[in-house]
Each structure stands twice: as C-alpha cells, then as structure tokens.
Amino acid sequence: MTKKTKVRCSLCKKHECKYEQKDCFDSADAHLALYDDQIKHLHRAATAIEGRHYCQAPRLQEIMLFAKEAGFRKLGLAFCIGLAEEARIIDEILSKEFEIASVCCKLSAIDKRIFGLEQIDSDAEEVMCNPAGQADILNRAGTELNIICGLCVGHDAIFSLESKAPVTTLIAKDRVLAHNPVGAVYNQYVKKRFFQKT
C-alpha cells in the first residue's frame, strides 16, 4: 500500500474481504508477518471467545473469558473518578477470579495549573486526570491486561500508549449518552446534529 492509497473501508458496500476473500490492499503477506508470538497468542484467545460465546456473553464476561483464555491472572482497572461506583462493582466481580490492581484518574493529585491546562471552572482548584500515571502504577504492579473504565477521550489514548500490558475497553465515556457512544449513531435526534450545516 502506497502513501497515496485511499483507505475508506467504512464507505465500502460490498465487503469483498469477508464475502469473497478478496485482499483489496494486496497486504495479506505483510500483515501475516505482524502476528508475532505475543500477538498470535492474544489473537487466538480473542478468536476463541468470539467463536464460543458469540452473542451470548456481555462484554464484562467476555473480558473475563478472554483473560482466562490468555492465561492472565493479574488485571488492571484504570477508571474515571466519575465512575468510581461502577469501578467498585467491576472490581468486586473481577476479583472473584483474578488479582486486581485499580487506579483512579486523579491519582497523584496534580493541579491542572502546573501544565497550564484548561479548567472546567477557571475559579476553582482542579486536579488533572493522570492517565500516564495510571499506566505507570499498573506497569509497576505487573498487570497482564489493563481495562479502561470510562477514561476521557484522549486520556484513554495516553493510557494505552503508556501501558506495557495490552489494553481493552469496558466502558467508553460519554457524559451525554450514559456512556453509550454509539447512541449518537442510533438516535435520530442526536445523529441529525452531525449532518446539519454550521
């Protein structure tokens, strides 16, 4: 694939990759080489869960099944303070079968003004979210799989970049749609906002 190749699979209506086994980018050989032993192991575990529990297990259960299949015993939970109660319940469920390390987004209590960060309320003292710190603590705890529980957009990206363990998302934060981001696509009243001329 060259730099000039347009990649817009989301606009494809045929999906020949699935239905006709067509290699649209002539990249199968190169992509096979990406699957080193670690990636193969994770992929095998993920595919096993998909095959055995397709449309049967909710995502929390799938994460637990995946972790067991991959042989992970120590899981990390990186959560937003706004979902502290949800994180407590998730921790309680996960800890029945795994060793859990959990970290709140406000750990280390670093003031936003240290980095000159924009505040929600300019007159208040606000502690910044610390996704790099969350990853650091879980790295030091030796977690084998880290779970994102409602980290902010962008903070989830930072956490994923800094995490030494593989990362999966249980809850994607959406403050407006009750943490159901795809609701913006399914709900006609919300969706139409994206197509209005500004």
VOPAGU-2260 file (C-alpha; in pm, 1 decimal, decimal comma):
REM VOPAGU-2260
SITE   aa  ch    i         X         Y         Z
SITE  MET   A    0       0,0       0,0       0,0
SITE  THR   A    1     147,4     336,5    -101,2
SITE  LYS   A    2     104,7     666,3      80,3
SITE  LYS   A    3    -141,0     776,4    -189,2
SITE  THR   A    4    -373,9     479,8    -140,0
SITE  LYS   A    5    -714,0     588,9     -14,0
SITE  VAL   A    6    -836,4     385,3     279,0
SITE  ARG   A    7   -1212,2     419,8     331,3
SITE  CYS   A    8   -1338,8      71,4     414,8
SITE  SER   A    9   -1626,1     232,1     605,1
SITE  LEU   A   10   -1774,3     350,2     274,0
SITE  CYS   A   11   -1748,9       8,3     105,2
SITE  LYS   A   12   -2083,7    -157,4      31,1
SITE  LYS   A   13   -1953,3    -491,6     -99,0
SITE  HIS   A   14   -1717,1    -601,4     179,5
SITE  GLU   A   15   -1547,7    -843,1     -56,4
SITE  CYS   A   16   -1280,7    -911,6     205,9
SITE  LYS   A   17   -1538,2   -1106,4     406,7
SITE  TYR   A   18   -1767,9   -1241,2     140,0
SITE  GLU   A   19   -1523,1   -1320,3    -142,6
SITE  GLN   A   20   -1194,5   -1338,3      49,5
SITE  LYS   A   21   -1052,4   -1056,0    -161,5
SITE  ASP   A   22    -727,7    -891,1     -44,4
SITE  CYS   A   23    -813,7    -535,2    -150,4
SITE  PHE   A   24    -478,6    -390,4     -40,8
SITE  ASP   A   25    -256,9    -681,3    -152,1
SITE  SER   A   26    -122,6    -684,0     200,8
SITE  ALA   A   27    -206,7   -1027,5     342,4
SITE  ASP   A   28     155,0   -1148,8     342,7
SITE  ALA   A   29     278,7    -831,7     511,8
SITE  HIS   A   30       0,4    -849,4     767,3
SITE  LEU   A   31      67,5   -1213,9     847,6
SITE  ALA   A   32     417,7   -1107,7     945,7
SITE  LEU   A   33     272,0    -871,7    1209,4
SITE  TYR   A   34     147,1   -1166,7    1412,2
SITE  ASP   A   35     448,3   -1245,9    1627,0
SITE  ASP   A   36     414,0   -1496,4    1911,4
SITE  GLN   A   37     259,9   -1247,9    2157,4
SITE  ILE   A   38       7,8   -1112,7    1906,2
SITE  LYS   A   39     -76,9   -1466,0    1787,2
SITE  HIS   A   40    -140,7   -1570,5    2147,3
SITE  LEU   A   41    -375,1   -1274,8    2210,9
SITE  HIS   A   42    -548,5   -1320,7    1876,3
SITE  ARG   A   43    -603,1   -1691,8    1935,5
SITE  ALA   A   44    -759,5   -1617,5    2275,3
SITE  ALA   A   45    -979,9   -1338,8    2136,9
SITE  THR   A   46   -1099,6   -1551,5    1846,9
SITE  ALA   A   47   -1174,2   -1843,3    2079,4
SITE  ILE   A   48   -1401,8   -1622,4    2290,0
SITE  GLU   A   49   -1574,7   -1489,5    1979,1
SITE  GLY   A   50   -1629,7   -1841,8    1848,7
SITE  ARG   A   51   -1750,7   -1997,4    2174,2
SITE  HIS   A   52   -1958,9   -1712,6    2316,6
SITE  TYR   A   53   -2085,7   -1523,7    2009,1
SITE  CYS   A   54   -2392,2   -1315,5    2107,1
SITE  GLN   A   55   -2409,0   -1491,9    2444,6
SITE  ALA   A   56   -2184,4   -1307,1    2689,0
SITE  PRO   A   57   -2187,8    -935,3    2778,6
SITE  ARG   A   58   -1860,2    -750,1    2736,6
SITE  LEU   A   59   -1759,1    -772,9    3104,0
SITE  GLN   A   60   -1793,9   -1150,4    3088,3
SITE  GLU   A   61   -1609,4   -1162,1    2754,7
SITE  ILE   A   62   -1317,2    -973,5    2911,3
SITE  MET   A   63   -1303,5   -1226,8    3192,1
SITE  LEU   A   64   -1322,5   -1518,7    2948,3
SITE  PHE   A   65   -1051,3   -1361,0    2729,5
SITE  ALA   A   66    -823,3   -1304,9    3028,4
SITE  LYS   A   67    -862,4   -1668,6    3136,3
SITE  GLU   A   68    -806,9   -1797,1    2782,6
SITE  ALA   A   69    -490,2   -1588,2    2751,7
SITE  GLY   A   70    -368,2   -1712,1    3090,1
SITE  PHE   A   71    -376,1   -1370,3    3260,5
SITE  ARG   A   72    -408,5   -1368,6    3638,5
SITE  LYS   A   73    -343,0   -1002,5    3726,3
SITE  LEU   A   74    -574,5    -742,1    3574,3
SITE  GLY   A   75    -552,5    -364,8    3593,8
SITE  LEU   A   76    -855,4    -138,4    3613,7
SITE  ALA   A   77    -797,3     223,3    3507,9
SITE  PHE   A   78   -1110,8     415,5    3595,1
SITE  CYS   A   79   -1250,8     766,7    3588,5
SITE  ILE   A   80   -1345,9     907,3    3927,6
SITE  GLY   A   81   -1688,5     980,5    3778,1
SITE  LEU   A   82   -1739,6     604,0    3752,0
SITE  ALA   A   83   -1599,4     517,3    4094,6
SITE  GLU   A   84   -1911,1     323,6    4196,1
SITE  GLU   A   85   -1912,7     127,3    3871,4
SITE  ALA   A   86   -1541,1      56,7    3918,2
SITE  ARG   A   87   -1605,2     -72,4    4270,5
SITE  ILE   A   88   -1867,1    -317,8    4141,3
SITE  ILE   A   89   -1646,6    -424,1    3847,4
SITE  ASP   A   90   -1352,0    -475,5    4085,2
SITE  GLU   A   91   -1573,1    -687,7    4311,5
SITE  ILE   A   92   -1682,5    -904,5    4016,4
SITE  LEU   A   93   -1333,5    -940,3    3864,4
SITE  SER   A   94   -1165,3   -1011,9    4197,3
SITE  LYS   A   95   -1365,6   -1333,3    4232,6
SITE  GLU   A   96   -1140,5   -1485,4    3965,7
SITE  PHE   A   97    -840,8   -1252,6    3924,0
SITE  GLU   A   98    -594,0   -1045,1    4119,4
SITE  ILE   A   99    -692,7    -681,3    4061,3
SITE  ALA   A  100    -494,7    -357,4    4069,7
SITE  SER   A  101    -709,7     -46,1    4023,4
SITE  VAL   A  102    -615,7     318,6    3977,1
SITE  CYS   A  103    -830,3     631,1    3979,6
SITE  CYS   A  104    -774,7     901,4    3716,7
SITE  LYS   A  105    -697,4    1168,5    3979,8
SITE  LEU   A  106    -408,7     980,5    4140,8
SITE  SER   A  107    -113,5    1195,7    4247,5
SITE  ALA   A  108    -348,0    1498,2    4279,4
SITE  ILE   A  109    -159,9    1712,1    4024,1
SITE  ASP   A  110    -304,2    2061,8    3983,8
SITE  LYS   A  111    -408,1    2145,9    3625,5
SITE  ARG   A  112    -234,4    2483,4    3653,5
SITE  ILE   A  113     108,7    2318,2    3671,2
SITE  PHE   A  114      77,2    2238,9    3298,8
SITE  GLY   A  115    -142,0    2538,0    3221,4
SITE  LEU   A  116    -434,7    2309,8    3137,2
SITE  GLU   A  117    -778,9    2442,3    3058,9
SITE  GLN   A  118   -1018,6    2412,1    3351,4
SITE  ILE   A  119   -1389,7    2336,6    3371,4
SITE  ASP   A  120   -1423,8    2617,1    3627,8
SITE  SER   A  121   -1146,6    2876,1    3599,4
SITE  ASP   A  122   -1203,5    2995,3    3957,1
SITE  ALA   A  123   -1165,9    2651,2    4114,5
SITE  GLU   A  124    -863,8    2442,3    4202,7
SITE  GLU   A  125    -885,0    2141,1    3973,0
SITE  VAL   A  126    -684,5    1821,4    3983,4
SITE  MET   A  127    -589,1    1695,9    3637,0
SITE  CYS   A  128    -661,4    1347,2    3509,8
SITE  ASN   A  129    -339,4    1148,4    3511,1
SITE  PRO   A  130    -361,5     867,3    3251,0
SITE  ALA   A  131      17,0     837,1    3212,6
SITE  GLY   A  132      41,0     798,9    3589,8
SITE  GLN   A  133    -234,8     537,7    3589,0
SITE  ALA   A  134     -40,2     335,6    3332,6
SITE  ASP   A  135     280,2     377,9    3532,9
SITE  ILE   A  136     123,4     246,3    3853,5
SITE  LEU   A  137     -28,8     -53,4    3673,0
SITE  ASN   A  138     302,4    -118,1    3494,8
SITE  ARG   A  139     475,7    -121,9    3832,6
SITE  ALA   A  140     204,1    -350,7    3971,2
SITE  GLY   A  141     283,2    -600,1    3693,4
SITE  THR   A  142     -64,3    -623,9    3544,0
SITE  GLU   A  143    -102,6    -853,3    3244,0
SITE  LEU   A  144    -415,9    -696,9    3094,8
SITE  ASN   A  145    -546,6    -345,9    3161,9
SITE  ILE   A  146    -912,3    -247,7    3140,8
SITE  ILE   A  147   -1029,6     105,3    3068,6
SITE  CYS   A  148   -1335,4     205,7    3266,9
SITE  GLY   A  149   -1462,0     542,6    3142,8
SITE  LEU   A  150   -1141,8     738,8    3085,9
SITE  CYS   A  151   -1193,5    1065,9    2898,8
SITE  VAL   A  152   -1145,1    1087,1    2523,2
SITE  GLY   A  153    -772,5    1141,2    2469,7
SITE  HIS   A  154    -681,7    1029,0    2819,8
SITE  ASP   A  155    -769,6     675,9    2709,5
SITE  ALA   A  156    -524,2     718,5    2420,2
SITE  ILE   A  157    -247,0     835,1    2654,5
SITE  PHE   A  158    -313,2     546,0    2890,2
SITE  SER   A  159    -298,7     297,3    2603,1
SITE  LEU   A  160      29,1     444,9    2476,0
SITE  GLU   A  161     193,3     419,6    2817,8
SITE  SER   A  162      58,1      80,8    2925,7
SITE  LYS   A  163     304,3    -206,6    2897,5
SITE  ALA   A  164      19,8    -459,4    2917,3
SITE  PRO   A  165    -242,5    -499,5    2644,4
SITE  VAL   A  166    -542,6    -269,4    2692,7
SITE  THR   A  167    -913,0    -332,7    2639,6
SITE  THR   A  168   -1207,9    -101,1    2699,6
SITE  LEU   A  169   -1505,3    -195,3    2913,8
SITE  ILE   A  170   -1668,6     148,0    2936,7
SITE  ALA   A  171   -1619,7     424,3    2679,3
SITE  LYS   A  172   -1705,1     755,0    2842,4
SITE  ASP   A  173   -1995,5     951,9    2700,8
SITE  ARG   A  174   -2124,4    1201,8    2954,3
SITE  VAL   A  175   -2426,3    1291,0    2739,6
SITE  LEU   A  176   -2541,1     943,4    2633,1
SITE  ALA   A  177   -2497,5     746,0    2957,6
SITE  HIS   A  178   -2162,8     603,5    2840,1
SITE  ASN   A  179   -2318,8     462,3    2524,0
SITE  PRO   A  180   -2129,7     647,4    2246,1
SITE  VAL   A  181   -2294,7     455,3    1963,5
SITE  GLY   A  182   -2622,8     610,3    2073,6
SITE  ALA   A  183   -2516,0     913,6    1868,7
SITE  VAL   A  184   -2545,5     695,3    1558,4
SITE  TYR   A  185   -2862,6     508,7    1658,5
SITE  ASN   A  186   -3061,2     803,1    1791,7
SITE  GLN   A  187   -3204,7    1005,3    1501,8
SITE  TYR   A  188   -3232,9    1322,5    1711,4
SITE  VAL   A  189   -2867,0    1318,2    1807,6
SITE  LYS   A  190   -2741,0    1190,9    1470,0
SITE  LYS   A  191   -2901,4    1473,9    1273,3
SITE  ARG   A  192   -2686,4    1727,2    1460,4
SITE  PHE   A  193   -2378,6    1590,3    1285,4
SITE  PHE   A  194   -2531,1    1648,0     942,4
SITE  GLN   A  195   -2664,1    1999,8     998,7
SITE  LYS   A  196   -2484,2    2282,9     822,4
SITE  THR   A  197   -2291,7    2505,7    1057,6
